[in-house]
């Protein structure tokens, strides 16, 4: 794994000669953030040594190197999911690469199903914590000490300082945001009504199929993380029969302008 990552990093440095400060993972329906970046280099996943390839509708599959103001960013236009058939080391491979490129701050976004009864479709939820219910752990197996310690402290998976700053920005911009706990399940099926109730009973506010493995690996390497989730459906009896991927993408698209403005302002100010 170490050697593969160094090969990938060396390839990207040779192609771009670019040292990003921020890493951004653009989730379902949020790929339009690319328009906010002054793009200097675009590299398709298919061109990058050792990189997986995104297979999900709404995930374009490219690394974008560029600027937001004077801040250097690297954005993933499409992520990898365990349900696609990749193992967790493949799912989190890009996060390892980001760290080796010099990135210390990671911003992750996703679409999720809400279970908090005070939420509604289209809400933007800032992730304050998560519950990992994935069937495989990204740190299982041999620990590479050059990445981080065997046992990782997860008491602050999402940076409190980053979260406080984003909340302040949202208040200034008059963008309503929620705050809550994200629970990760394997997917790719949407949850049953009983599963949505289970998620709520376990103390989560929303449920999705990504993000948590990325954040675990980021914390293994001592990166600071900020998470944003768009509530694209509600897990209740009124609308559970209507949930499909196209509607999820459509709901995420409606919230996208606000999410883009929040992320852009955060990077400029933090």
N, C-alpha and C positions, 0 to 999 in steps of 0.2 A: 504493500500500500504506500509506504513512504517513497519508494523509488518511482512508482507510477505518478504520484502527485508531483514530485520534482520534475518529472518529464513534462507533465502538463503545464506546470508553472513556467518552466523554461521556454516552452513553445509560445505561451501567451506573452511573456516578456519580450521575446524575440520579435513577435508580430506587432506589438503595440508600444514597447518602451514606456509603459504607463504604470504608475504606482497609485492605485485607488485608496481612498480613505474610508469610504462607505461601501458596504455590500447591500444590495437590495434584491429580495426575492419577490417577483411579481406573480401573485396567485391568479386564480380563475377570474377572468373578466377585468383584470386590472393591468393588462399589458399596455394600455394607452399611455401609461406614465412615460413610456419611451419618448413621447412627443415633448416632454418637459426637460429632456436631457439634450444638451449640445453634444451630439454623438460624434466621437472621433474615430472609433473603430467598432465594427459589427462583425462578430465571428459566429458562424453557425455551429451548433453543437456537433454536427456531422463532421466538421473539420478539425475538431479538437481531440488530440490523442487521449484515449482512456475515458472520454466523456460518454455518459449514457445519452439516449435520444428521447425527448419528450413525445409521448404518444396521445396526449389528451387534447380534445377540442378546446380551443381557447388558450392554448400554450404554444407560442410560436417556435421556441427552441433556438434562442441565440443569446450570446453574451454581448452586452452593450457597454462599451467603455466611453466615458464622456464626462461632461462638466454640468453641474448645477451651480450657477454663479461661478465662484472660484473653487468650489469643492469638487474633488475628483471622486467619481462614483463608478461602480461596476454593477450593472443590473442583470439579473437572470430573467429573461423573457420566457418564462415557462420553467416549472420545476419538475422533479421526478417523485413518483409515488410508489410506495410499497406494493399497492394493488396492481401496478402495471407489470409486476413480475420481477422487479429489481430487488436485490437484497438491500439491507439498510446501509451497508458500506457504499453501495452505488448511489442510493438515494441522497446520502450526505456528502458524497465526493466533492461536489462544487463548493461546499462550505469549507472543507479542508483546503481546497485550492485558494479560496478567498483569503484565508488566514496567511497562507504562505506568500501571497502577493502583497501582504502588509496591511490588510484590512483588520481593524480592531472593533468596528461598529457594524452590526448587522441589523437590517430592517426586514422583517418578514410580513407578508400579507397573505390573506386567504379568504375564501368564502366558506360560510358555515351555517348550520341549522340552529336556530335559537330555541332554547327551552326555558329561558327566563320569561315568565308571563308578562313582565313589564316591557319586553322587547317587541319590536315590530320589524317586518321585512324592510330592508333598506338601512337599518341602523348600522352605525359604525361602532364597533366595540374594541376598545383598547385592551389588549391582553395583559392581565396583571399576574397570572399564574396559569399552569396547565396541569392536566392529569394524563399520564401516559398509559393508554390501554392497548397499544400496539402489541402484536404477538411476538415481535422480535425487537431486541434492544440494539441500538446502533453501536454501543460500546461492548457488546458481547464478544468474547474471544480474547486473543492476545492483545495486551495494551502496549501501544507504541509510546514510550515515555517522551519521545521528542514532540509528540502532540500535547500530552497532558497526563495527569495522574490517573492511577487505576480507579480510585473512588472520587467522584466529582461532587463537590458541594452544590446542591441545587436549591439552596434557600432563597436565591434571587435570580431565577432564570431570565426574568425580564427586568432590565435596569430601572430602578426606581427613579433615578435622576432623569433618564430619557423619557420615562412615562410622565413625570411631573412637567417636563418641558413641553411635551406634546399636548397635554391637557391645557396648559396655559395658552398655547398657540390656538387651540380649538376655541377657547373662551374668547380670545381676542378677535378671532375670525368669525365668531358667532356660529360655529358649526357644532351642532349637538352631538355628543359622543356618549357612549355607554362605557362601562368598565366591567370586566369579568374574567371568569375562568374558562379556558378552552380545553375540551377533552378530545383526544385523538383516538379514533377507531380505524381499523384496517380498511374498510370499504371493499369493493366499490359500490355496494348497494347503499342506498339511502336507508336510514334507520327505520325500524318498525315503530309503531306507537309505543309499544312496551319498552323498546330500547331508548326512545327519547325520554320516557319517564325514568328509566334507570339512570340516564345521564344526569337528569335533574336531581334525582335522589342522591347521587354521588357528590353533589355540590358544584357541578359545572353550570355555566350559563349558555354554552353553545357547544356544538360537536362538529368535527370535521375529520379529514383523512390525510392531513399533512402537518407541516410546521414543527411539531414536537421533536421528531428526530433531528431536524436541522438545528434547533435550539440546543438540544442536548449536546450535540457535537460541537457547536459553537462555544458552549460553556466549558466543555472539555479542554478547549484551547484558550480559555479565559477571554472570550470576546463579550462585548456588551450587546444586548439584544433588545429590540423594540418590536412588538407585535401588534398588528392591526387586522381585525376580522370584520368582514361585511356580512351581516345577517341576511341571507338570501332566501330563507324559508323558515317557517315556524313549525316545530314539532308538536302539533296539537291535532285534535280530531277534526277540526274545521277544514284544514287544508292539506292534510298528509297525503291524500290520494292524488293531489295535483303536482307533487314535486317531481321535476325532471331536470336534466342537466341544462337544457336550453333556458328554462325559467330561472335557474340559478345564475347563468351567465347574464341574462337580461337584468335581474335584480342587482347584480354586481355592477353592471354597466351604468345603472342609474346613480349609484352611490360613488362611482369612480371619480367624477370631478372633485368632490369634497376630499376623498382620500388622496388624490394627486396633490391638491393644494396643501393638505396637511403635511404630507411627506416632503414636498418641495420646501415649504417654509421651515420645517424642522431642520432639514439638512443645511439650509442657509444660516440658521440661527444657532445651532447647537455646537 
